[in-house]
Amino acid sequence: CVYRFLDGVIVLSETAKRKLSHTNKNIIIIPNSLSFPPIQEYVKREKSIIMVGRISQEKGYDRVVPIAKHLREKYPDWRIEVCGDGPDRAMIQSLYHSEGLDEYVHMKGNVVDIREKYLQSSILMLTSYTEALPMVIVEAKACGVPTVGYECEGVNELISDGADGFIIPDNNDEVFALQLARMIESEELLERMAKQALNNSYLFSLDKIRMLWLSLFQKKN
């Protein structure tokens, strides 16, 4: 492995550092930075749960169906908005139609200003089977949007369970819907999590990440 001959290896997360710890004694964590600054303060949003990402198999959009059915029965005034495009879009749209979810799950396609869409939304929903370090969670945090997602490497890395979102046992759609319901029914809980998400987003601000890089270069000099 060439890693052992390097002065150091830069990785995005603590999980990646653990995986490569045997390859090099100097592994540095420097995550990607936000592409926009965090908002100044949280304000109440629309009754909207947002999903953002490429519409492909690994993102688990098929797992939306039972969750949406749970929610539609109790909260018909809410909606799920899917922002993005990809090779499985037609298949997923057909699935939602066949399950009678057209009026509850809205396929928005690519969104030009995704930051504005986050600012209109109350909760981010992530149903991926696998994620490395999903920036959608960080972007949502920066807009004061807490996340509910199925457990996987990236979700576990970025969500503080019970503080700025919920991590859900894999494939447990009942618990997923239950935790969403808790946030929908309690404005106090939703606001507390939204504010905590916003606070945690500063770890990924451009200034914070810039300082990590500058510190690294200064050590080398």
C-alpha positions as CSV (number, residue, x, y, z in Angstrom):
1,C,0.0,0.0,0.0
2,V,1.4,3.4,-1.0
3,Y,-0.2,5.1,1.9
4,R,2.6,4.1,4.3
5,F,5.1,6.1,2.2
6,L,3.2,9.3,2.5
7,D,3.8,12.1,5.0
8,G,0.1,11.9,5.8
9,V,-3.4,11.0,4.5
10,I,-6.3,13.4,4.5
11,V,-9.8,11.9,5.0
12,L,-13.3,13.3,5.3
13,S,-14.5,11.7,8.5
14,E,-13.7,9.9,11.8
15,T,-15.0,6.6,10.3
16,A,-12.7,6.9,7.3
17,K,-9.8,7.6,9.7
18,R,-10.5,4.4,11.6
19,K,-10.7,2.4,8.4
20,L,-7.3,3.6,7.3
21,S,-5.5,3.8,10.7
22,H,-3.4,0.8,9.8
23,T,-2.0,2.3,6.6
24,N,-0.4,5.5,7.9
25,K,0.4,7.0,11.4
26,N,-0.6,10.5,10.3
27,I,-4.2,10.6,9.2
28,I,-5.8,14.0,9.3
29,I,-9.6,14.7,9.2
30,I,-10.6,17.6,7.0
31,P,-14.2,17.4,5.8
32,N,-15.7,19.2,2.9
33,S,-17.0,22.8,3.6
34,L,-20.4,24.3,3.1
35,S,-20.9,26.0,-0.2
36,F,-23.0,28.7,1.5
37,P,-23.0,30.3,5.0
38,P,-25.3,29.1,7.8
39,I,-28.4,31.2,8.3
40,Q,-28.4,33.7,11.2
41,E,-31.5,32.4,13.0
42,Y,-34.2,29.8,12.8
43,V,-37.7,30.6,11.7
44,K,-40.8,28.4,11.5
45,R,-41.2,26.6,8.1
46,E,-43.8,25.1,5.9
47,K,-45.3,21.6,6.6
48,S,-42.8,20.1,4.2
49,I,-40.3,17.2,4.5
50,I,-37.6,17.5,1.9
51,M,-35.4,14.8,0.2
52,V,-32.4,15.9,-1.8
53,G,-30.1,13.8,-4.0
54,R,-29.6,11.7,-7.0
55,I,-32.5,9.4,-7.7
56,S,-30.7,6.1,-8.0
57,Q,-31.0,2.7,-6.4
58,E,-28.6,3.2,-3.5
59,K,-30.6,6.3,-2.3
60,G,-33.5,4.1,-1.2
61,Y,-36.4,6.2,-2.6
62,D,-38.4,3.0,-2.7
63,R,-38.3,3.0,1.1
64,V,-40.3,6.2,1.1
65,V,-43.6,4.4,0.3
66,P,-44.4,2.8,3.7
67,I,-43.2,5.9,5.6
68,A,-45.3,8.2,3.4
69,K,-48.3,6.0,4.0
70,H,-47.9,6.2,7.7
71,L,-47.6,10.0,7.6
72,R,-50.4,10.6,5.1
73,E,-52.9,8.9,7.4
74,K,-52.2,11.1,10.4
75,Y,-50.8,14.3,8.8
76,P,-52.5,14.9,5.4
77,D,-51.7,18.6,5.5
78,W,-47.9,17.8,5.3
79,R,-46.0,16.7,2.2
80,I,-42.8,15.1,1.1
81,E,-40.8,16.9,-1.7
82,V,-38.2,15.0,-3.6
83,C,-35.6,17.3,-5.1
84,G,-33.2,15.8,-7.7
85,D,-33.0,13.7,-10.8
86,G,-31.3,10.5,-11.8
87,P,-31.6,7.2,-13.7
88,D,-34.4,5.8,-11.5
89,R,-36.7,8.9,-11.5
90,A,-39.3,7.4,-13.9
91,M,-39.4,4.1,-12.1
92,I,-39.7,5.8,-8.6
93,Q,-42.4,8.2,-9.9
94,S,-44.3,5.2,-11.3
95,L,-44.0,3.5,-8.0
96,Y,-45.4,6.4,-6.0
97,H,-48.3,6.7,-8.5
98,S,-49.1,3.0,-8.2
99,E,-49.1,3.3,-4.4
100,G,-51.5,6.3,-4.6
101,L,-48.9,8.8,-3.3
102,D,-49.0,11.4,-6.1
103,E,-50.7,14.0,-3.9
104,Y,-48.4,13.4,-0.9
105,V,-45.0,12.8,-2.4
106,H,-44.0,15.5,-4.9
107,M,-41.2,14.9,-7.4
108,K,-39.7,18.4,-8.0
109,G,-36.8,17.4,-10.3
110,N,-33.6,19.4,-10.2
111,V,-33.9,22.6,-8.1
112,V,-31.8,25.6,-9.2
113,D,-31.7,27.2,-5.7
114,I,-31.6,24.3,-3.3
115,R,-30.7,26.6,-0.3
116,E,-34.1,28.3,-0.8
117,K,-35.8,25.0,-0.8
118,Y,-34.1,24.0,2.5
119,L,-35.3,27.3,4.0
120,Q,-38.9,26.4,3.1
121,S,-38.7,22.9,4.7
122,S,-39.0,21.7,8.2
123,I,-37.3,18.3,8.1
124,L,-34.8,16.5,5.9
125,M,-35.5,12.8,5.2
126,L,-32.7,10.4,4.1
127,T,-33.6,6.9,3.1
128,S,-30.2,5.8,1.6
129,Y,-28.9,2.3,1.9
130,T,-25.4,3.7,2.0
131,E,-23.7,7.1,2.3
132,A,-20.1,8.2,2.8
133,L,-20.4,11.8,4.1
134,P,-23.6,13.2,2.7
135,M,-23.3,17.0,2.3
136,V,-27.1,17.2,2.1
137,I,-27.2,16.7,5.9
138,V,-24.7,19.5,6.4
139,E,-26.5,21.8,4.0
140,A,-29.7,21.2,5.8
141,K,-28.2,21.9,9.2
142,A,-26.9,25.2,7.8
143,C,-30.5,26.1,7.0
144,G,-31.8,25.0,10.4
145,V,-33.3,21.7,9.1
146,P,-32.9,18.6,11.3
147,T,-32.5,15.2,9.6
148,V,-34.1,11.8,10.0
149,G,-32.2,9.1,8.3
150,Y,-31.6,5.3,8.2
151,E,-28.4,4.3,9.9
152,C,-25.3,4.0,7.7
153,E,-21.8,5.3,7.8
154,G,-22.4,8.8,6.7
155,V,-25.7,9.3,8.6
156,N,-24.1,8.0,11.8
157,E,-21.2,10.4,11.3
158,L,-23.3,13.5,10.8
159,I,-26.4,13.2,13.0
160,S,-26.3,13.6,16.7
161,D,-29.1,11.2,17.5
162,G,-31.8,12.9,19.5
163,A,-30.1,16.3,19.4
164,D,-30.1,17.5,15.8
165,G,-32.0,14.6,14.2
166,F,-32.8,10.9,14.5
167,I,-30.9,7.9,13.3
168,I,-33.3,5.0,12.4
169,P,-32.5,1.3,12.5
170,D,-32.1,0.0,9.0
171,N,-35.4,-0.8,7.2
172,N,-37.6,0.0,10.2
173,D,-40.2,2.2,8.5
174,E,-42.4,2.2,11.6
175,V,-39.8,3.8,13.8
176,F,-38.8,6.2,10.9
177,A,-42.4,7.4,10.7
178,L,-42.7,7.5,14.5
179,Q,-39.8,9.8,14.9
180,L,-41.0,12.0,12.1
181,A,-44.4,12.1,13.8
182,R,-42.7,13.2,17.1
183,M,-41.2,16.2,15.3
184,I,-44.4,17.1,13.4
185,E,-46.5,17.0,16.6
186,S,-44.1,18.9,18.8
187,E,-43.1,22.4,17.6
188,E,-40.8,22.6,20.7
189,L,-38.9,19.5,19.7
190,L,-38.6,20.5,16.1
191,E,-37.4,24.0,16.9
192,R,-34.9,22.7,19.5
193,M,-33.5,20.2,17.0
194,A,-33.4,22.8,14.2
195,K,-31.4,25.2,16.3
196,Q,-29.0,22.5,17.4
197,A,-28.6,21.5,13.7
198,L,-27.8,25.1,12.8
199,N,-25.2,25.4,15.7
200,N,-23.5,22.1,14.5
201,S,-23.3,23.3,10.9
202,Y,-20.6,25.8,11.9
203,L,-18.1,22.9,12.1
204,F,-18.4,22.8,8.3
205,S,-18.3,26.5,7.6
206,L,-15.8,27.8,5.0
207,D,-13.8,29.7,7.6
208,K,-13.6,26.6,9.8
209,I,-12.4,24.3,7.1
210,R,-10.0,26.9,5.7
211,M,-8.4,27.1,9.1
212,L,-7.9,23.3,9.2
213,W,-6.1,23.5,5.8
214,L,-4.0,26.5,6.9
215,S,-3.0,24.7,10.1
216,L,-1.9,21.7,8.1
217,F,0.2,23.7,5.7
218,Q,1.8,25.6,8.5
219,K,2.8,22.4,10.3
220,K,4.5,21.2,7.1
221,N,6.5,24.4,6.8
